Amino acid sequence: MEESFTISPYFIKREDQGDENFIFAYDDENKIYRSIKLKDVVILGNLNEKIQVRDKKYIENMRKNFDPFLGERLIIKARFTPIGESMLKSFTNYKPKLIKKEDDIYFFEMTLENAKFYFSSFLKEVRIIEPQKLKDELKKSFLEAYKIYE
């Protein structure tokens, strides 16, 4: 079922890592900012209203440092198998920012949604050390997938 809502669009941005275009907008009904894949949008109509600029500083920051996941940025600590390290080099869609590597632990900065999307592709080749919320979310997702194959 398609979701329908009214938005106030501010800009369209190409996200090169994911190779997709997004509309950054304010969802007037839910009172939140959204990042919507352009390919998912079906424009049903145009309202002849002037767009209200709500938080000019936030919007300009998003324009300069666009992140389609629009969440709080977290530090993710992860340990990879040798195969996982190889995968890390080749998985470029929505690849997180590597902050540092200490011994065999990688530190990334990214949103929780981006982390769930990115690290779920690694399956057993990565072990998330922190944050606990990401570990719980991935475990839940993997258990749901496991049940399909039981």
Secondary structure, DSSP 8 states (H G I E B T S, - for coil): ------EEEEEEEEETTTTEEEEEEEETTTTEEEEEEGGG--------S------HHHHHHHHHS--TT-S-EEEEEEEE-HHHHHHHHH--TT--EEEEEETTEEEEEEEHHHHHHHHGGGGGGEEEEE-HHHHHHHHHHHHHHHHHT-
